[in-house]
Amino acid sequence: MLRPIVRPLSPRDPHEAHRVASPLELFTDLCYVVAVAQAALSLHHEITADHAGHGLVWFAVSFFAIFWAWLNFVWFNSAYDPDDTVNRILTLLQVFGSLVLAAGVPRIFHEDFTLGVVGYVIMRVGLVLMWLRAASGHPERRTTALRYAYGLILVQVGWVVALLVTSGHIPIWLFLVMVALDFGVPFYAELAGTTPWHPHHIAERYGLFFIIVLGETILSVTIALQVAFDKAHPPAELWLVVAGGVLSTFSGWWLYFARDNADILTDNSVGYVWGFGHYVIFGTAAALGAGLAARVDFYSDDHSKVSDLVSSAFVTGSGAAFLVALWTVSIRLHDASIRTAGPFAAGALAMIAVTFVPYSELWAGLIAVTVLVTEIRLTTNRDESVGAES
């Protein structure tokens, strides 16, 4: 009776045709993005309260916690995803843990990691059991799977000890030490043999998550605008935030999907840079939403303490960091020549320069469009050349 439900966990074929994200994976992404929304909202509040430096540090910390939990689940499921009853139940632990983590994100901004670590414990229980299933069902990668399972257990015990010793207030230096240990688990495990992750599946999973993060960026601006337009005489500058935000977000989406990322995901040496580097791509996209919301507050909220320069810097700085990260993590792997590096570098520098110019959010959007136009021309010429050769 149990055999159809609890069957050996065989690896997925990394060359499987038409591999796409499952509905369960998409649902899980939505749960993780709840935490992203909490991080962006908390950053927005920190900026508006003129605690920009503090907010930026703890946004980076909280966003890493969200990203790392999501990443571990994504790469496992790309290699081993039977979509059976047991896997769905274990995925429920990922969902529940991610929601606990999301509830704890505002507390992380107050330097309290308690709920965050509890959420991780729940998620890690599910992930460790998944890896143990993989160890029993994939003899060729048994050592790799066991290294993942035991490594996750040891590191998570370290997080719990750190939480108890510090009464929930883990200092930054200790957080960085624990992050380094977390990073070490996949590197150590994969030395015993590479897991059979699927390039097209991974590229799709990251792309879908990026779209959802952009959706949160739009949502944060929409909510801020709703509050502003509830006033009797909303300032006309709010339309500049709308225009700049839409141009920046749409250009970021187009730039990200202008090239097929699956083509460059050939092995772990590429996968590590590309996969881990998305922390900056996703993080800057979420931070852009917080910056745009802070610009709305600057124009419309008399109680906002943030200055023109600081609120501008979170828009233009996020845009510049996104361009640099996108080229470094993705575009460079397609084409590392000056043809691509030049426009992205110039765009990033221009973003920084307009921080000191009135209505910087609109200028940032126009700069993003300019970089997009150059990228479209490059990819169009490339496609035409390939077509002529064939």
C-alpha positions as CSV (number, residue, x, y, z in Angstrom):
1,M,0.0,0.0,0.0
2,L,2.8,2.4,0.8
3,R,5.0,1.6,-2.2
4,P,3.2,4.0,-4.7
5,I,3.6,6.9,-2.1
6,V,7.1,6.3,-0.7
7,R,9.2,5.3,-3.6
8,P,13.0,5.6,-4.1
9,L,14.1,9.1,-4.9
10,S,15.8,8.8,-8.3
11,P,17.6,11.8,-9.8
12,R,16.0,13.8,-12.6
13,D,17.5,13.7,-16.1
14,P,19.6,16.9,-16.4
15,H,18.9,16.8,-20.2
16,E,15.2,16.2,-19.9
17,A,13.3,17.9,-22.7
18,H,10.7,20.5,-21.9
19,R,11.4,20.6,-18.1
20,V,9.5,23.4,-16.5
21,A,8.7,24.6,-13.0
22,S,6.0,22.6,-11.2
23,P,2.9,24.3,-9.8
24,L,4.2,23.4,-6.3
25,E,7.5,25.2,-7.0
26,L,5.5,28.3,-8.1
27,F,3.4,28.2,-5.0
28,T,6.5,27.9,-2.8
29,D,8.0,30.9,-4.6
30,L,5.0,33.0,-3.6
31,C,5.5,32.1,0.0
32,Y,9.2,33.1,-0.1
33,V,8.3,36.4,-1.7
34,V,6.1,37.3,1.3
35,A,9.4,37.5,3.1
36,V,10.8,39.7,0.3
37,A,7.9,42.1,0.7
38,Q,8.5,42.3,4.4
39,A,12.2,43.1,3.8
40,A,11.4,45.8,1.2
41,L,8.7,47.4,3.4
42,S,11.1,47.4,6.5
43,L,13.8,49.1,4.4
44,H,11.3,51.7,3.1
45,H,10.4,52.5,6.7
46,E,14.0,52.8,7.7
47,I,14.8,55.2,4.8
48,T,11.8,57.4,5.6
49,A,12.8,57.5,9.2
50,D,16.3,58.7,8.1
51,H,17.9,55.5,9.3
52,A,19.2,54.6,5.9
53,G,22.5,53.2,6.9
54,H,21.0,50.9,9.5
55,G,18.2,49.9,7.2
56,L,20.6,49.0,4.3
57,V,22.7,46.8,6.5
58,W,19.8,44.8,7.9
59,F,18.1,44.7,4.6
60,A,21.2,43.0,3.2
61,V,21.2,40.5,6.2
62,S,17.5,39.7,6.0
63,F,17.4,39.4,2.2
64,F,20.3,37.0,2.3
65,A,18.4,34.8,4.8
66,I,15.5,34.7,2.4
67,F,17.6,34.2,-0.7
68,W,19.7,31.4,0.8
69,A,16.7,29.4,2.0
70,W,15.0,29.7,-1.4
71,L,18.3,28.8,-3.3
72,N,18.9,25.6,-1.3
73,F,15.4,24.4,-2.1
74,V,15.5,25.3,-5.8
75,W,18.8,23.5,-6.6
76,F,17.7,20.4,-4.7
77,N,14.4,20.2,-6.6
78,S,16.1,20.7,-9.9
79,A,18.1,17.5,-9.3
80,Y,15.6,15.5,-7.3
81,D,11.9,16.2,-7.7
82,P,9.6,13.2,-7.9
83,D,6.6,15.4,-7.1
84,D,5.2,12.5,-4.9
85,T,3.3,12.7,-1.7
86,V,6.3,12.6,0.6
87,N,8.1,15.4,-1.4
88,R,4.9,17.5,-1.2
89,I,4.7,17.0,2.6
90,L,8.4,17.9,3.0
91,T,7.9,21.0,0.8
92,L,5.1,22.0,3.2
93,L,7.8,22.4,5.8
94,Q,9.6,24.8,3.4
95,V,6.4,26.8,3.0
96,F,5.7,26.9,6.8
97,G,9.3,27.8,7.6
98,S,9.4,30.5,5.0
99,L,6.3,32.1,6.5
100,V,7.9,32.0,9.9
101,L,11.0,33.6,8.4
102,A,8.8,36.3,6.8
103,A,7.2,37.1,10.1
104,G,10.6,37.5,11.6
105,V,12.1,39.8,9.0
106,P,10.9,43.0,10.7
107,R,12.5,41.7,13.9
108,I,15.8,41.2,12.1
109,F,15.8,45.0,11.4
110,H,15.7,45.3,15.2
111,E,18.6,42.8,15.4
112,D,16.5,40.0,16.7
113,F,17.1,36.7,14.8
114,T,14.8,34.5,16.9
115,L,12.0,33.9,14.4
116,G,14.4,33.8,11.5
117,V,16.3,31.0,13.0
118,V,13.1,29.1,14.0
119,G,11.9,29.4,10.4
120,Y,15.2,28.0,9.2
121,V,15.0,25.1,11.6
122,I,11.7,24.2,10.2
123,M,12.9,24.5,6.6
124,R,16.1,22.6,7.3
125,V,14.2,19.7,8.8
126,G,12.4,19.3,5.5
127,L,15.5,19.8,3.4
128,V,17.6,17.3,5.4
129,L,15.0,14.7,5.0
130,M,14.9,15.4,1.2
131,W,18.7,14.9,1.0
132,L,18.5,11.6,3.0
133,R,15.9,10.4,0.5
134,A,18.3,11.3,-2.3
135,A,21.1,9.4,-0.5
136,S,19.0,6.3,-0.4
137,G,17.7,6.5,-4.0
138,H,20.8,7.7,-5.8
139,P,23.8,5.5,-5.0
140,E,26.1,7.3,-7.4
141,R,25.7,10.5,-5.4
142,R,25.1,9.0,-1.9
143,T,28.2,10.7,-0.5
144,T,27.2,14.0,-1.9
145,A,23.7,13.8,-0.6
146,L,24.9,12.8,2.9
147,R,27.4,15.6,3.0
148,Y,24.5,18.0,2.3
149,A,22.4,16.5,5.0
150,Y,25.0,16.3,7.7
151,G,26.4,19.7,6.7
152,L,23.0,21.3,7.0
153,I,22.5,19.8,10.4
154,L,25.8,20.9,11.7
155,V,25.5,24.5,10.5
156,Q,21.9,24.7,11.7
157,V,23.0,23.6,15.1
158,G,25.6,26.3,15.0
159,W,22.9,28.9,14.3
160,V,20.8,27.7,17.2
161,V,23.8,27.8,19.5
162,A,24.6,31.3,18.3
163,L,21.0,32.3,18.9
164,L,21.0,31.0,22.4
165,V,24.4,32.4,23.4
166,T,23.4,35.9,22.1
167,S,19.8,35.8,23.4
168,G,18.6,36.3,19.8
169,H,20.8,39.3,19.0
170,I,23.4,37.7,16.8
171,P,26.1,40.4,16.0
172,I,27.1,41.1,12.4
173,W,30.5,39.4,12.7
174,L,29.0,36.2,14.0
175,F,26.4,36.3,11.3
176,L,29.1,36.6,8.7
177,V,31.0,33.6,10.2
178,M,27.8,31.5,10.1
179,V,27.1,32.6,6.5
180,A,30.6,31.4,5.5
181,L,29.9,28.0,7.1
182,D,26.6,27.9,5.2
183,F,28.4,28.7,1.9
184,G,30.8,25.9,2.6
185,V,28.2,23.1,2.6
186,P,27.4,23.0,-1.1
187,F,31.1,23.5,-2.1
188,Y,32.2,20.6,0.2
189,A,29.3,18.4,-0.8
190,E,29.7,18.8,-4.5
191,L,33.4,17.8,-4.3
192,A,32.1,14.2,-3.9
193,G,30.1,14.4,-7.2
194,T,27.9,17.0,-8.9
195,T,24.2,16.8,-8.5
196,P,22.3,16.5,-11.8
197,W,20.6,19.9,-11.8
198,H,18.8,20.9,-15.0
199,P,20.1,24.2,-16.7
200,H,16.8,25.2,-18.3
201,H,14.8,24.4,-15.1
202,I,17.2,26.5,-13.0
203,A,17.2,29.4,-15.4
204,E,13.4,29.3,-15.4
205,R,13.1,29.1,-11.6
206,Y,15.4,32.1,-11.2
207,G,13.6,34.1,-14.0
208,L,10.2,33.5,-12.4
209,F,11.5,34.5,-9.0
210,F,12.9,37.7,-10.5
211,I,9.5,38.5,-12.0
212,I,7.8,38.1,-8.6
213,V,10.4,40.3,-7.0
214,L,9.7,43.0,-9.6
215,G,6.1,42.6,-8.8
216,E,6.8,43.4,-5.2
217,T,8.7,46.5,-6.3
218,I,5.7,47.7,-8.2
219,L,3.4,46.8,-5.2
220,S,5.5,48.9,-2.8
221,V,5.3,51.9,-5.1
222,T,1.6,51.4,-5.6
223,I,0.8,51.3,-1.9
224,A,2.9,54.4,-1.3
225,L,1.1,56.2,-4.1
226,Q,-2.3,55.1,-2.8
227,V,-1.5,56.7,0.6
228,A,-0.2,59.9,-1.1
229,F,-3.2,60.3,-3.5
230,D,-5.6,60.0,-0.5
231,K,-4.5,63.5,0.4
232,A,-6.4,66.5,-0.9
233,H,-3.6,67.9,-3.0
234,P,-1.1,65.3,-4.0
235,P,2.1,66.8,-5.5
236,A,2.6,66.5,-9.3
237,E,6.1,65.0,-8.7
238,L,4.4,61.7,-7.8
239,W,3.9,61.1,-11.5
240,L,7.6,61.3,-12.0
241,V,8.0,58.5,-9.5
242,V,5.5,56.5,-11.4
243,A,7.2,57.1,-14.8
244,G,10.7,56.5,-13.5
245,G,9.7,53.4,-11.6
246,V,7.8,51.9,-14.5
247,L,10.7,52.6,-16.9
248,S,13.3,51.2,-14.5
249,T,11.3,48.1,-13.7
250,F,10.3,47.3,-17.3
251,S,13.9,47.9,-18.5
252,G,15.3,45.7,-15.8
253,W,12.9,42.9,-16.8
254,W,13.8,43.2,-20.5
255,L,17.5,43.3,-19.8
256,Y,17.3,40.2,-17.6
257,F,15.5,38.2,-20.3
258,A,17.3,39.6,-23.3
259,R,19.5,36.5,-23.4
260,D,18.8,32.8,-22.6
261,N,20.5,32.1,-19.3
262,A,20.2,28.3,-19.8
263,D,22.8,28.5,-22.5
264,I,25.6,29.6,-20.1
265,L,24.8,27.2,-17.3
266,T,27.2,24.5,-18.3
267,D,28.7,23.3,-15.0
268,N,29.1,24.1,-11.3
269,S,31.9,26.6,-11.9
270,V,29.5,28.7,-13.8
271,G,26.5,27.8,-11.7
272,Y,28.1,29.0,-8.5
273,V,28.8,32.5,-9.8
274,W,25.5,32.8,-11.6
275,G,23.4,31.2,-8.9
276,F,24.9,32.9,-5.8
277,G,25.4,36.2,-7.7
278,H,21.6,36.6,-8.1
279,Y,21.5,37.6,-4.5
280,V,22.6,41.1,-5.7
281,I,20.3,41.1,-8.7
282,F,17.2,40.1,-6.7
283,G,18.2,42.3,-3.7
284,T,18.7,45.5,-5.8
285,A,15.4,44.9,-7.5
286,A,13.7,44.7,-4.1
287,A,15.6,47.7,-2.8
288,L,14.6,49.8,-5.8
289,G,11.0,49.4,-4.7
290,A,11.8,50.6,-1.2
291,G,13.7,53.6,-2.7
292,L,10.8,54.6,-5.0
293,A,8.4,54.4,-2.1
294,A,10.8,56.6,-0.1
295,R,10.7,59.1,-3.0
296,V,6.9,59.1,-2.8
297,D,7.2,59.9,0.9
298,F,9.7,62.7,0.3
299,Y,7.4,64.4,-2.1
300,S,4.1,63.9,-0.2
301,D,4.7,63.1,3.5
302,D,5.3,66.1,5.7
303,H,6.4,63.7,8.5
304,S,9.1,62.0,6.3
305,K,12.6,62.7,7.7
306,V,14.5,61.5,4.7
307,S,16.4,64.0,2.5
308,D,16.2,64.5,-1.2
309,L,19.8,63.1,-1.6
310,V,19.3,60.0,0.5
311,S,16.0,59.0,-1.0
312,S,17.4,59.6,-4.5
313,A,20.5,57.5,-3.7
314,F,18.4,54.5,-2.9
315,V,16.8,54.7,-6.4
316,T,19.9,55.5,-8.4
317,G,22.2,53.4,-6.3
318,S,19.9,50.3,-6.6
319,G,19.7,50.9,-10.4
320,A,23.5,51.2,-10.7
321,A,24.1,48.1,-8.6
322,F,21.6,46.1,-10.6
323,L,23.3,47.0,-13.9
324,V,26.7,46.1,-12.5
325,A,25.4,42.8,-11.0
326,L,23.5,41.8,-14.1
327,W,26.5,42.3,-16.4
328,T,28.9,40.6,-13.9
329,V,26.7,37.6,-13.1
330,S,24.9,37.0,-16.4
331,I,25.7,39.2,-19.4
332,R,29.5,38.7,-19.1
333,L,29.1,35.0,-19.4
334,H,27.4,35.5,-22.8
335,D,29.7,38.3,-24.0
336,A,32.5,39.8,-21.9
337,S,33.6,42.3,-24.6
338,I,33.5,46.0,-24.3
339,R,30.4,46.0,-26.5
340,T,28.4,44.9,-23.5
341,A,30.6,46.1,-20.6
342,G,30.7,49.7,-22.0
343,P,26.9,50.4,-22.0
344,F,26.4,48.8,-18.6
345,A,29.3,50.6,-17.0
346,A,28.3,53.9,-18.5
347,G,24.7,53.3,-17.4
348,A,25.8,52.6,-13.8
349,L,28.0,55.7,-13.7
350,A,25.2,57.8,-15.1
351,M,22.8,56.5,-12.5
352,I,25.2,57.6,-9.7
353,A,25.7,61.0,-11.4
354,V,21.9,61.8,-11.5
355,T,21.6,61.2,-7.8
356,F,22.5,64.9,-7.4
357,V,20.0,66.0,-10.1
358,P,16.4,67.0,-9.4
359,Y,13.8,64.3,-10.2
360,S,16.5,61.7,-10.2
361,E,14.0,58.8,-10.4
362,L,12.9,59.9,-13.9
363,W,16.4,60.3,-15.1
364,A,17.3,56.8,-13.7
365,G,14.4,55.4,-15.7
366,L,15.6,57.1,-18.9
367,I,19.1,55.8,-18.3
368,A,17.8,52.3,-17.9
369,V,15.9,52.6,-21.2
370,T,19.1,53.8,-22.9
371,V,21.1,50.7,-21.7
372,L,18.2,48.5,-22.8
373,V,18.3,50.0,-26.3
374,T,22.0,49.2,-26.7
375,E,21.4,45.7,-25.4
376,I,18.5,45.2,-27.9
377,R,20.7,46.3,-30.8
378,L,23.5,43.9,-29.7
379,T,21.2,40.9,-29.3
380,T,19.4,41.7,-32.6
381,N,22.7,41.9,-34.5
382,R,23.8,38.7,-32.9
383,D,20.6,36.9,-33.9
384,E,20.9,38.2,-37.4
385,S,24.5,37.0,-37.7
386,V,23.6,33.5,-36.4
387,G,20.7,33.4,-38.9
388,A,23.0,34.4,-41.8
389,E,25.6,31.7,-40.9
390,S,23.0,29.0,-40.7
